[in-house]
Amino acid sequence: MKLKASYGAQGNDGIGSYSYVDTYEVVNSAGQPAASFVAKGNPNITWETNYNFNVGAEFSFWQGRLSG
């Protein structure tokens, strides 16, 4: 008989592109390239995280004829 257990975490990064940093775009300013502010980033954005715990057992009897 075998007893098994596992613990882990998984994340979801579906927060959008660059939502966590300030973003700028390059624009034309009197014939010269310039940076123009687009959006303020949110430094408090984090991954959505789920924690999982699993327990299981395996058994085998009669030289593998009955197992589960």
CHARMM internal coordinates of N, CA and C (Angstrom, degrees):
IC EDIT
DIST 1 N 1 CA 1.4559
DIST 1 CA 1 C 1.5225
ANGL 1 N 1 CA 1 C 108.51
DIST 1 C 2 N 1.3275
ANGL 1 CA 1 C 2 N 115.90
DIHE 1 N 1 CA 1 C 2 N 138.37
DIST 2 N 2 CA 1.4591
ANGL 1 C 2 N 2 CA 121.84
DIHE 1 CA 1 C 2 N 2 CA 177.88
DIST 2 CA 2 C 1.5228
ANGL 2 N 2 CA 2 C 108.82
DIHE 1 C 2 N 2 CA 2 C -120.41
DIST 2 C 3 N 1.3055
ANGL 2 CA 2 C 3 N 116.06
DIHE 2 N 2 CA 2 C 3 N 135.13
DIST 3 N 3 CA 1.4572
ANGL 2 C 3 N 3 CA 121.81
DIHE 2 CA 2 C 3 N 3 CA 171.85
DIST 3 CA 3 C 1.5204
ANGL 3 N 3 CA 3 C 108.19
DIHE 2 C 3 N 3 CA 3 C -108.31
DIST 3 C 4 N 1.3314
ANGL 3 CA 3 C 4 N 117.26
DIHE 3 N 3 CA 3 C 4 N 136.06
DIST 4 N 4 CA 1.4566
ANGL 3 C 4 N 4 CA 121.51
DIHE 3 CA 3 C 4 N 4 CA -178.42
DIST 4 CA 4 C 1.5258
ANGL 4 N 4 CA 4 C 109.65
DIHE 3 C 4 N 4 CA 4 C -129.32
DIST 4 C 5 N 1.3080
ANGL 4 CA 4 C 5 N 115.00
DIHE 4 N 4 CA 4 C 5 N 147.68
DIST 5 N 5 CA 1.4623
ANGL 4 C 5 N 5 CA 120.63
DIHE 4 CA 4 C 5 N 5 CA 175.54
DIST 5 CA 5 C 1.5285
ANGL 5 N 5 CA 5 C 108.20
DIHE 4 C 5 N 5 CA 5 C -148.20
DIST 5 C 6 N 1.3253
ANGL 5 CA 5 C 6 N 116.05
DIHE 5 N 5 CA 5 C 6 N 147.61
DIST 6 N 6 CA 1.4619
ANGL 5 C 6 N 6 CA 120.24
DIHE 5 CA 5 C 6 N 6 CA 177.04
DIST 6 CA 6 C 1.5163
ANGL 6 N 6 CA 6 C 110.01
DIHE 5 C 6 N 6 CA 6 C -147.01
DIST 6 C 7 N 1.3187
ANGL 6 CA 6 C 7 N 114.68
DIHE 6 N 6 CA 6 C 7 N 153.96
DIST 7 N 7 CA 1.4604
ANGL 6 C 7 N 7 CA 122.05
DIHE 6 CA 6 C 7 N 7 CA 178.11
DIST 7 CA 7 C 1.5172
ANGL 7 N 7 CA 7 C 107.17
DIHE 6 C 7 N 7 CA 7 C -140.31
DIST 7 C 8 N 1.3314
ANGL 7 CA 7 C 8 N 117.25
DIHE 7 N 7 CA 7 C 8 N 138.68
DIST 8 N 8 CA 1.4448
ANGL 7 C 8 N 8 CA 119.07
DIHE 7 CA 7 C 8 N 8 CA 179.38
DIST 8 CA 8 C 1.5141
ANGL 8 N 8 CA 8 C 112.19
DIHE 7 C 8 N 8 CA 8 C -163.19
DIST 8 C 9 N 1.3100
ANGL 8 CA 8 C 9 N 114.97
DIHE 8 N 8 CA 8 C 9 N 173.14
DIST 9 N 9 CA 1.4644
ANGL 8 C 9 N 9 CA 121.67
DIHE 8 CA 8 C 9 N 9 CA 178.05
DIST 9 CA 9 C 1.5189
ANGL 9 N 9 CA 9 C 108.23
DIHE 8 C 9 N 9 CA 9 C -131.10
DIST 9 C 10 N 1.3117
ANGL 9 CA 9 C 10 N 116.15
DIHE 9 N 9 CA 9 C 10 N 143.63
DIST 10 N 10 CA 1.4606
ANGL 9 C 10 N 10 CA 121.21
DIHE 9 CA 9 C 10 N 10 CA 175.75
DIST 10 CA 10 C 1.5120
ANGL 10 N 10 CA 10 C 108.22
DIHE 9 C 10 N 10 CA 10 C -132.99
DIST 10 C 11 N 1.3173
ANGL 10 CA 10 C 11 N 115.90
DIHE 10 N 10 CA 10 C 11 N 151.23
DIST 11 N 11 CA 1.4569
ANGL 10 C 11 N 11 CA 119.97
DIHE 10 CA 10 C 11 N 11 CA -175.64
DIST 11 CA 11 C 1.5086
ANGL 11 N 11 CA 11 C 113.24
DIHE 10 C 11 N 11 CA 11 C -126.16
DIST 11 C 12 N 1.3167
ANGL 11 CA 11 C 12 N 114.78
DIHE 11 N 11 CA 11 C 12 N 162.96
DIST 12 N 12 CA 1.4522
ANGL 11 C 12 N 12 CA 123.01
DIHE 11 CA 11 C 12 N 12 CA 177.12
DIST 12 CA 12 C 1.5180
ANGL 12 N 12 CA 12 C 106.75
DIHE 11 C 12 N 12 CA 12 C -127.67
DIST 12 C 13 N 1.3236
ANGL 12 CA 12 C 13 N 116.01
DIHE 12 N 12 CA 12 C 13 N 118.66
DIST 13 N 13 CA 1.4593
ANGL 12 C 13 N 13 CA 120.01
DIHE 12 CA 12 C 13 N 13 CA -177.38
DIST 13 CA 13 C 1.5244
ANGL 13 N 13 CA 13 C 112.45
DIHE 12 C 13 N 13 CA 13 C -99.68
DIST 13 C 14 N 1.3297
ANGL 13 CA 13 C 14 N 118.74
DIHE 13 N 13 CA 13 C 14 N 23.29
DIST 14 N 14 CA 1.4683
ANGL 13 C 14 N 14 CA 121.96
DIHE 13 CA 13 C 14 N 14 CA -178.39
DIST 14 CA 14 C 1.5206
ANGL 14 N 14 CA 14 C 112.47
DIHE 13 C 14 N 14 CA 14 C -74.00
DIST 14 C 15 N 1.3295
ANGL 14 CA 14 C 15 N 117.30
DIHE 14 N 14 CA 14 C 15 N 59.79
DIST 15 N 15 CA 1.4631
ANGL 14 C 15 N 15 CA 121.69
DIHE 14 CA 14 C 15 N 15 CA -176.63
DIST 15 CA 15 C 1.5130
ANGL 15 N 15 CA 15 C 112.60
DIHE 14 C 15 N 15 CA 15 C -105.82
DIST 15 C 16 N 1.3276
ANGL 15 CA 15 C 16 N 116.62
DIHE 15 N 15 CA 15 C 16 N 1.71
DIST 16 N 16 CA 1.4545
ANGL 15 C 16 N 16 CA 119.24
DIHE 15 CA 15 C 16 N 16 CA -178.56
DIST 16 CA 16 C 1.5138
ANGL 16 N 16 CA 16 C 111.25
DIHE 15 C 16 N 16 CA 16 C 94.59
DIST 16 C 17 N 1.3044
ANGL 16 CA 16 C 17 N 116.20
DIHE 16 N 16 CA 16 C 17 N 164.02
DIST 17 N 17 CA 1.4597
ANGL 16 C 17 N 17 CA 120.84
DIHE 16 CA 16 C 17 N 17 CA -177.06
DIST 17 CA 17 C 1.5235
ANGL 17 N 17 CA 17 C 111.93
DIHE 16 C 17 N 17 CA 17 C -79.83
DIST 17 C 18 N 1.2987
ANGL 17 CA 17 C 18 N 116.56
DIHE 17 N 17 CA 17 C 18 N 123.11
DIST 18 N 18 CA 1.4671
ANGL 17 C 18 N 18 CA 124.36
DIHE 17 CA 17 C 18 N 18 CA 172.65
DIST 18 CA 18 C 1.5305
ANGL 18 N 18 CA 18 C 113.78
DIHE 17 C 18 N 18 CA 18 C 58.42
DIST 18 C 19 N 1.3246
ANGL 18 CA 18 C 19 N 118.62
DIHE 18 N 18 CA 18 C 19 N 30.50
DIST 19 N 19 CA 1.4712
ANGL 18 C 19 N 19 CA 121.64
DIHE 18 CA 18 C 19 N 19 CA 179.13
DIST 19 CA 19 C 1.5225
ANGL 19 N 19 CA 19 C 112.24
DIHE 18 C 19 N 19 CA 19 C -68.84
DIST 19 C 20 N 1.3038
ANGL 19 CA 19 C 20 N 117.47
DIHE 19 N 19 CA 19 C 20 N -16.46
DIST 20 N 20 CA 1.4624
ANGL 19 C 20 N 20 CA 122.32
DIHE 19 CA 19 C 20 N 20 CA -174.56
DIST 20 CA 20 C 1.5323
ANGL 20 N 20 CA 20 C 113.46
DIHE 19 C 20 N 20 CA 20 C -96.90
DIST 20 C 21 N 1.3475
ANGL 20 CA 20 C 21 N 118.37
DIHE 20 N 20 CA 20 C 21 N -2.97
DIST 21 N 21 CA 1.4681
ANGL 20 C 21 N 21 CA 121.20
DIHE 20 CA 20 C 21 N 21 CA 179.98
DIST 21 CA 21 C 1.5232
ANGL 21 N 21 CA 21 C 110.51
DIHE 20 C 21 N 21 CA 21 C -129.57
DIST 21 C 22 N 1.3230
ANGL 21 CA 21 C 22 N 116.54
DIHE 21 N 21 CA 21 C 22 N 155.86
DIST 22 N 22 CA 1.4628
ANGL 21 C 22 N 22 CA 120.59
DIHE 21 CA 21 C 22 N 22 CA 173.06
DIST 22 CA 22 C 1.5300
ANGL 22 N 22 CA 22 C 108.35
DIHE 21 C 22 N 22 CA 22 C -65.89
DIST 22 C 23 N 1.3294
ANGL 22 CA 22 C 23 N 116.37
DIHE 22 N 22 CA 22 C 23 N 139.00
DIST 23 N 23 CA 1.4601
ANGL 22 C 23 N 23 CA 119.50
DIHE 22 CA 22 C 23 N 23 CA 179.86
DIST 23 CA 23 C 1.5200
ANGL 23 N 23 CA 23 C 110.78
DIHE 22 C 23 N 23 CA 23 C -119.60
DIST 23 C 24 N 1.3221
ANGL 23 CA 23 C 24 N 114.12
DIHE 23 N 23 CA 23 C 24 N 146.56
DIST 24 N 24 CA 1.4581
ANGL 23 C 24 N 24 CA 122.73
DIHE 23 CA 23 C 24 N 24 CA -179.07
DIST 24 CA 24 C 1.5240
ANGL 24 N 24 CA 24 C 108.13
DIHE 23 C 24 N 24 CA 24 C -132.92
DIST 24 C 25 N 1.3199
ANGL 24 CA 24 C 25 N 116.39
DIHE 24 N 24 CA 24 C 25 N 160.69
DIST 25 N 25 CA 1.4480
ANGL 24 C 25 N 25 CA 120.83
DIHE 24 CA 24 C 25 N 25 CA 172.72
DIST 25 CA 25 C 1.5279
ANGL 25 N 25 CA 25 C 108.59
DIHE 24 C 25 N 25 CA 25 C -127.74
DIST 25 C 26 N 1.3079
ANGL 25 CA 25 C 26 N 115.08
DIHE 25 N 25 CA 25 C 26 N 153.29
DIST 26 N 26 CA 1.4614
ANGL 25 C 26 N 26 CA 120.16
DIHE 25 CA 25 C 26 N 26 CA 178.31
DIST 26 CA 26 C 1.5271
ANGL 26 N 26 CA 26 C 108.14
DIHE 25 C 26 N 26 CA 26 C -89.03
DIST 26 C 27 N 1.3495
ANGL 26 CA 26 C 27 N 116.13
DIHE 26 N 26 CA 26 C 27 N 126.92
DIST 27 N 27 CA 1.4690
ANGL 26 C 27 N 27 CA 122.16
DIHE 26 CA 26 C 27 N 27 CA -178.88
DIST 27 CA 27 C 1.5268
ANGL 27 N 27 CA 27 C 109.86
DIHE 26 C 27 N 27 CA 27 C -126.33
DIST 27 C 28 N 1.3012
ANGL 27 CA 27 C 28 N 115.60
DIHE 27 N 27 CA 27 C 28 N 167.15
DIST 28 N 28 CA 1.4574
ANGL 27 C 28 N 28 CA 122.42
DIHE 27 CA 27 C 28 N 28 CA 177.50
DIST 28 CA 28 C 1.5267
ANGL 28 N 28 CA 28 C 108.18
DIHE 27 C 28 N 28 CA 28 C -93.70
DIST 28 C 29 N 1.3308
ANGL 28 CA 28 C 29 N 116.36
DIHE 28 N 28 CA 28 C 29 N 120.41
DIST 29 N 29 CA 1.4566
ANGL 28 C 29 N 29 CA 121.65
DIHE 28 CA 28 C 29 N 29 CA 179.60
DIST 29 CA 29 C 1.5265
ANGL 29 N 29 CA 29 C 108.64
DIHE 28 C 29 N 29 CA 29 C -123.27
DIST 29 C 30 N 1.3153
ANGL 29 CA 29 C 30 N 116.08
DIHE 29 N 29 CA 29 C 30 N 99.34
DIST 30 N 30 CA 1.4674
ANGL 29 C 30 N 30 CA 122.64
DIHE 29 CA 29 C 30 N 30 CA -179.15
DIST 30 CA 30 C 1.5264
ANGL 30 N 30 CA 30 C 111.49
DIHE 29 C 30 N 30 CA 30 C 56.08
DIST 30 C 31 N 1.3280
ANGL 30 CA 30 C 31 N 115.53
DIHE 30 N 30 CA 30 C 31 N 41.71
DIST 31 N 31 CA 1.4536
ANGL 30 C 31 N 31 CA 120.44
DIHE 30 CA 30 C 31 N 31 CA 178.11
DIST 31 CA 31 C 1.5191
ANGL 31 N 31 CA 31 C 114.66
DIHE 30 C 31 N 31 CA 31 C 83.70
DIST 31 C 32 N 1.3197
ANGL 31 CA 31 C 32 N 117.42
DIHE 31 N 31 CA 31 C 32 N 1.59
DIST 32 N 32 CA 1.4659
ANGL 31 C 32 N 32 CA 121.90
DIHE 31 CA 31 C 32 N 32 CA -179.98
DIST 32 CA 32 C 1.5314
ANGL 32 N 32 CA 32 C 109.25
DIHE 31 C 32 N 32 CA 32 C -118.03
DIST 32 C 33 N 1.3319
ANGL 32 CA 32 C 33 N 118.10
DIHE 32 N 32 CA 32 C 33 N 144.99
DIST 33 N 33 CA 1.4667
ANGL 32 C 33 N 33 CA 119.41
DIHE 32 CA 32 C 33 N 33 CA 175.91
DIST 33 CA 33 C 1.5302
ANGL 33 N 33 CA 33 C 110.36
DIHE 32 C 33 N 33 CA 33 C -71.14
DIST 33 C 34 N 1.3299
ANGL 33 CA 33 C 34 N 114.83
DIHE 33 N 33 CA 33 C 34 N 140.71
DIST 34 N 34 CA 1.4662
ANGL 33 C 34 N 34 CA 120.42
DIHE 33 CA 33 C 34 N 34 CA 178.95
DIST 34 CA 34 C 1.5203
ANGL 34 N 34 CA 34 C 109.02
DIHE 33 C 34 N 34 CA 34 C -143.92
DIST 34 C 35 N 1.3255
ANGL 34 CA 34 C 35 N 116.65
DIHE 34 N 34 CA 34 C 35 N 156.33
DIST 35 N 35 CA 1.4590
ANGL 34 C 35 N 35 CA 121.99
DIHE 34 CA 34 C 35 N 35 CA 177.39
DIST 35 CA 35 C 1.5148
ANGL 35 N 35 CA 35 C 109.15
DIHE 34 C 35 N 35 CA 35 C -95.09
DIST 35 C 36 N 1.3297
ANGL 35 CA 35 C 36 N 115.60
DIHE 35 N 35 CA 35 C 36 N 132.33
DIST 36 N 36 CA 1.4644
ANGL 35 C 36 N 36 CA 121.68
DIHE 35 CA 35 C 36 N 36 CA 179.12
DIST 36 CA 36 C 1.5283
ANGL 36 N 36 CA 36 C 108.34
DIHE 35 C 36 N 36 CA 36 C -119.92
DIST 36 C 37 N 1.3403
ANGL 36 CA 36 C 37 N 116.71
DIHE 36 N 36 CA 36 C 37 N 129.08
DIST 37 N 37 CA 1.4594
ANGL 36 C 37 N 37 CA 122.05
DIHE 36 CA 36 C 37 N 37 CA -179.18
DIST 37 CA 37 C 1.5321
ANGL 37 N 37 CA 37 C 110.34
DIHE 36 C 37 N 37 CA 37 C -64.40
DIST 37 C 38 N 1.3497
ANGL 37 CA 37 C 38 N 117.12
DIHE 37 N 37 CA 37 C 38 N 135.74
DIST 38 N 38 CA 1.4616
ANGL 37 C 38 N 38 CA 122.08
DIHE 37 CA 37 C 38 N 38 CA -179.80
DIST 38 CA 38 C 1.5340
ANGL 38 N 38 CA 38 C 110.87
DIHE 37 C 38 N 38 CA 38 C -112.88
DIST 38 C 39 N 1.3344
ANGL 38 CA 38 C 39 N 117.57
DIHE 38 N 38 CA 38 C 39 N -52.73
DIST 39 N 39 CA 1.4641
ANGL 38 C 39 N 39 CA 120.20
DIHE 38 CA 38 C 39 N 39 CA -175.65
DIST 39 CA 39 C 1.5199
ANGL 39 N 39 CA 39 C 110.82
DIHE 38 C 39 N 39 CA 39 C -152.78
DIST 39 C 40 N 1.3256
ANGL 39 CA 39 C 40 N 115.58
DIHE 39 N 39 CA 39 C 40 N 146.65
DIST 40 N 40 CA 1.4613
ANGL 39 C 40 N 40 CA 122.71
DIHE 39 CA 39 C 40 N 40 CA 176.50
DIST 40 CA 40 C 1.5185
ANGL 40 N 40 CA 40 C 108.99
DIHE 39 C 40 N 40 CA 40 C -85.05
DIST 40 C 41 N 1.3318
ANGL 40 CA 40 C 41 N 117.05
DIHE 40 N 40 CA 40 C 41 N 131.46
DIST 41 N 41 CA 1.4530
ANGL 40 C 41 N 41 CA 121.70
DIHE 40 CA 40 C 41 N 41 CA 178.65
DIST 41 CA 41 C 1.5180
ANGL 41 N 41 CA 41 C 111.66
DIHE 40 C 41 N 41 CA 41 C -80.62
DIST 41 C 42 N 1.3207
ANGL 41 CA 41 C 42 N 115.99
DIHE 41 N 41 CA 41 C 42 N 158.54
DIST 42 N 42 CA 1.4578
ANGL 41 C 42 N 42 CA 122.17
DIHE 41 CA 41 C 42 N 42 CA 178.42
DIST 42 CA 42 C 1.5315
ANGL 42 N 42 CA 42 C 108.39
DIHE 41 C 42 N 42 CA 42 C -111.00
DIST 42 C 43 N 1.3418
ANGL 42 CA 42 C 43 N 118.53
DIHE 42 N 42 CA 42 C 43 N 107.70
DIST 43 N 43 CA 1.4695
ANGL 42 C 43 N 43 CA 120.25
DIHE 42 CA 42 C 43 N 43 CA -178.17
DIST 43 CA 43 C 1.5273
ANGL 43 N 43 CA 43 C 113.23
DIHE 42 C 43 N 43 CA 43 C -71.66
DIST 43 C 44 N 1.3274
ANGL 43 CA 43 C 44 N 118.81
DIHE 43 N 43 CA 43 C 44 N -9.35
DIST 44 N 44 CA 1.4644
ANGL 43 C 44 N 44 CA 122.18
DIHE 43 CA 43 C 44 N 44 CA -179.16
DIST 44 CA 44 C 1.5197
ANGL 44 N 44 CA 44 C 113.32
DIHE 43 C 44 N 44 CA 44 C -89.61
DIST 44 C 45 N 1.3324
ANGL 44 CA 44 C 45 N 117.95
DIHE 44 N 44 CA 44 C 45 N 0.18
DIST 45 N 45 CA 1.4604
ANGL 44 C 45 N 45 CA 120.47
DIHE 44 CA 44 C 45 N 45 CA 178.97
DIST 45 CA 45 C 1.5218
ANGL 45 N 45 CA 45 C 108.56
DIHE 44 C 45 N 45 CA 45 C -72.21
DIST 45 C 46 N 1.3293
ANGL 45 CA 45 C 46 N 116.12
DIHE 45 N 45 CA 45 C 46 N 133.45
DIST 46 N 46 CA 1.4635
ANGL 45 C 46 N 46 CA 121.52
DIHE 45 CA 45 C 46 N 46 CA 176.98
DIST 46 CA 46 C 1.5269
ANGL 46 N 46 CA 46 C 108.87
DIHE 45 C 46 N 46 CA 46 C -135.12
DIST 46 C 47 N 1.3151
ANGL 46 CA 46 C 47 N 115.53
DIHE 46 N 46 CA 46 C 47 N 167.98
DIST 47 N 47 CA 1.4563
ANGL 46 C 47 N 47 CA 121.10
DIHE 46 CA 46 C 47 N 47 CA 176.47
DIST 47 CA 47 C 1.5203
ANGL 47 N 47 CA 47 C 109.67
DIHE 46 C 47 N 47 CA 47 C -68.84
DIST 47 C 48 N 1.3213
ANGL 47 CA 47 C 48 N 115.55
DIHE 47 N 47 CA 47 C 48 N 143.75
DIST 48 N 48 CA 1.4529
ANGL 47 C 48 N 48 CA 120.56
DIHE 47 CA 47 C 48 N 48 CA 168.70
DIST 48 CA 48 C 1.5264
ANGL 48 N 48 CA 48 C 106.15
DIHE 47 C 48 N 48 CA 48 C -71.65
DIST 48 C 49 N 1.3283
ANGL 48 CA 48 C 49 N 118.08
DIHE 48 N 48 CA 48 C 49 N 128.38
DIST 49 N 49 CA 1.4620
ANGL 48 C 49 N 49 CA 121.22
DIHE 48 CA 48 C 49 N 49 CA -175.25
DIST 49 CA 49 C 1.5166
ANGL 49 N 49 CA 49 C 110.59
DIHE 48 C 49 N 49 CA 49 C -125.24
DIST 49 C 50 N 1.3406
ANGL 49 CA 49 C 50 N 115.81
DIHE 49 N 49 CA 49 C 50 N 133.32
DIST 50 N 50 CA 1.4635
ANGL 49 C 50 N 50 CA 122.76
DIHE 49 CA 49 C 50 N 50 CA 174.55
DIST 50 CA 50 C 1.5197
ANGL 50 N 50 CA 50 C 108.18
DIHE 49 C 50 N 50 CA 50 C -116.22
DIST 50 C 51 N 1.3176
ANGL 50 CA 50 C 51 N 116.69
DIHE 50 N 50 CA 50 C 51 N 138.08
DIST 51 N 51 CA 1.4553
ANGL 50 C 51 N 51 CA 122.18
DIHE 50 CA 50 C 51 N 51 CA 178.46
DIST 51 CA 51 C 1.5201
ANGL 51 N 51 CA 51 C 108.78
DIHE 50 C 51 N 51 CA 51 C -108.97
DIST 51 C 52 N 1.3251
ANGL 51 CA 51 C 52 N 116.95
DIHE 51 N 51 CA 51 C 52 N 136.52
DIST 52 N 52 CA 1.4612
ANGL 51 C 52 N 52 CA 122.23
DIHE 51 CA 51 C 52 N 52 CA -176.12
DIST 52 CA 52 C 1.5201
ANGL 52 N 52 CA 52 C 110.81
DIHE 51 C 52 N 52 CA 52 C -126.07
DIST 52 C 53 N 1.3275
ANGL 52 CA 52 C 53 N 115.59
DIHE 52 N 52 CA 52 C 53 N 141.03
DIST 53 N 53 CA 1.4595
ANGL 52 C 53 N 53 CA 122.66
DIHE 52 CA 52 C 53 N 53 CA 175.05
DIST 53 CA 53 C 1.5248
ANGL 53 N 53 CA 53 C 107.28
DIHE 52 C 53 N 53 CA 53 C -131.31
DIST 53 C 54 N 1.3206
ANGL 53 CA 53 C 54 N 117.89
DIHE 53 N 53 CA 53 C 54 N 126.60
DIST 54 N 54 CA 1.4594
ANGL 53 C 54 N 54 CA 122.61
DIHE 53 CA 53 C 54 N 54 CA -178.74
DIST 54 CA 54 C 1.5206
ANGL 54 N 54 CA 54 C 109.93
DIHE 53 C 54 N 54 CA 54 C -128.42
DIST 54 C 55 N 1.3414
ANGL 54 CA 54 C 55 N 114.96
DIHE 54 N 54 CA 54 C 55 N 143.69
DIST 55 N 55 CA 1.4584
ANGL 54 C 55 N 55 CA 122.09
DIHE 54 CA 54 C 55 N 55 CA 176.78
DIST 55 CA 55 C 1.5260
ANGL 55 N 55 CA 55 C 107.23
DIHE 54 C 55 N 55 CA 55 C -132.71
DIST 55 C 56 N 1.3218
ANGL 55 CA 55 C 56 N 116.76
DIHE 55 N 55 CA 55 C 56 N 140.23
DIST 56 N 56 CA 1.4569
ANGL 55 C 56 N 56 CA 120.18
DIHE 55 CA 55 C 56 N 56 CA 178.87
DIST 56 CA 56 C 1.5098
ANGL 56 N 56 CA 56 C 111.73
DIHE 55 C 56 N 56 CA 56 C -152.63
DIST 56 C 57 N 1.3293
ANGL 56 CA 56 C 57 N 115.38
DIHE 56 N 56 CA 56 C 57 N 167.78
DIST 57 N 57 CA 1.4610
ANGL 56 C 57 N 57 CA 121.73
DIHE 56 CA 56 C 57 N 57 CA 178.54
DIST 57 CA 57 C 1.5257
ANGL 57 N 57 CA 57 C 108.63
DIHE 56 C 57 N 57 CA 57 C -139.59
DIST 57 C 58 N 1.3318
ANGL 57 CA 57 C 58 N 116.03
DIHE 57 N 57 CA 57 C 58 N 144.90
DIST 58 N 58 CA 1.4571
ANGL 57 C 58 N 58 CA 122.57
DIHE 57 CA 57 C 58 N 58 CA 173.51
DIST 58 CA 58 C 1.5203
ANGL 58 N 58 CA 58 C 107.43
DIHE 57 C 58 N 58 CA 58 C -122.64
DIST 58 C 59 N 1.3283
ANGL 58 CA 58 C 59 N 115.60
DIHE 58 N 58 CA 58 C 59 N 144.28
DIST 59 N 59 CA 1.4643
ANGL 58 C 59 N 59 CA 119.14
DIHE 58 CA 58 C 59 N 59 CA 178.17
DIST 59 CA 59 C 1.5184
ANGL 59 N 59 CA 59 C 109.39
DIHE 58 C 59 N 59 CA 59 C -142.82
DIST 59 C 60 N 1.2984
ANGL 59 CA 59 C 60 N 115.36
DIHE 59 N 59 CA 59 C 60 N 158.59
DIST 60 N 60 CA 1.4534
ANGL 59 C 60 N 60 CA 122.01
DIHE 59 CA 59 C 60 N 60 CA 177.62
DIST 60 CA 60 C 1.5329
ANGL 60 N 60 CA 60 C 108.64
DIHE 59 C 60 N 60 CA 60 C -151.74
DIST 60 C 61 N 1.3276
ANGL 60 CA 60 C 61 N 116.03
DIHE 60 N 60 CA 60 C 61 N 133.09
DIST 61 N 61 CA 1.4650
ANGL 60 C 61 N 61 CA 122.29
DIHE 60 CA 60 C 61 N 61 CA 178.72
DIST 61 CA 61 C 1.5236
ANGL 61 N 61 CA 61 C 109.84
DIHE 60 C 61 N 61 CA 61 C -128.25
DIST 61 C 62 N 1.3101
ANGL 61 CA 61 C 62 N 116.07
DIHE 61 N 61 CA 61 C 62 N 157.10
DIST 62 N 62 CA 1.4552
ANGL 61 C 62 N 62 CA 123.06
DIHE 61 CA 61 C 62 N 62 CA 175.28
DIST 62 CA 62 C 1.5283
ANGL 62 N 62 CA 62 C 112.68
DIHE 61 C 62 N 62 CA 62 C 53.90
DIST 62 C 63 N 1.3180
ANGL 62 CA 62 C 63 N 114.48
DIHE 62 N 62 CA 62 C 63 N 53.03
DIST 63 N 63 CA 1.4625
ANGL 62 C 63 N 63 CA 123.71
DIHE 62 CA 62 C 63 N 63 CA 176.79
DIST 63 CA 63 C 1.5324
ANGL 63 N 63 CA 63 C 111.72
DIHE 62 C 63 N 63 CA 63 C 54.93
DIST 63 C 64 N 1.3199
ANGL 63 CA 63 C 64 N 116.19
DIHE 63 N 63 CA 63 C 64 N 42.48
DIST 64 N 64 CA 1.4554
ANGL 63 C 64 N 64 CA 121.96
DIHE 63 CA 63 C 64 N 64 CA 174.62
DIST 64 CA 64 C 1.5212
ANGL 64 N 64 CA 64 C 115.22
DIHE 63 C 64 N 64 CA 64 C 86.18
DIST 64 C 65 N 1.3093
ANGL 64 CA 64 C 65 N 118.94
DIHE 64 N 64 CA 64 C 65 N 3.63
DIST 65 N 65 CA 1.4707
ANGL 64 C 65 N 65 CA 120.61
DIHE 64 CA 64 C 65 N 65 CA 179.95
DIST 65 CA 65 C 1.5177
ANGL 65 N 65 CA 65 C 112.21
DIHE 64 C 65 N 65 CA 65 C -72.92
DIST 65 C 66 N 1.3081
ANGL 65 CA 65 C 66 N 116.33
DIHE 65 N 65 CA 65 C 66 N -27.54
DIST 66 N 66 CA 1.4788
ANGL 65 C 66 N 66 CA 121.60
DIHE 65 CA 65 C 66 N 66 CA 176.22
DIST 66 CA 66 C 1.5099
ANGL 66 N 66 CA 66 C 107.02
DIHE 65 C 66 N 66 CA 66 C -127.84
DIST 66 C 67 N 1.3173
ANGL 66 CA 66 C 67 N 116.50
DIHE 66 N 66 CA 66 C 67 N 117.43
DIST 67 N 67 CA 1.4546
ANGL 66 C 67 N 67 CA 119.96
DIHE 66 CA 66 C 67 N 67 CA -178.95
DIST 67 CA 67 C 1.5188
ANGL 67 N 67 CA 67 C 109.55
DIHE 66 C 67 N 67 CA 67 C -144.51
DIST 67 C 68 N 1.3043
ANGL 67 CA 67 C 68 N 114.90
DIHE 67 N 67 CA 67 C 68 N 161.28
DIST 68 N 68 CA 1.4612
ANGL 67 C 68 N 68 CA 119.56
DIHE 67 CA 67 C 68 N 68 CA 179.05
DIST 68 CA 68 C 1.4975
ANGL 68 N 68 CA 68 C 111.10
DIHE 67 C 68 N 68 CA 68 C -170.08
END
COOR INIT
IC SEED 1 N 1 CA 1 C
IC BUILD
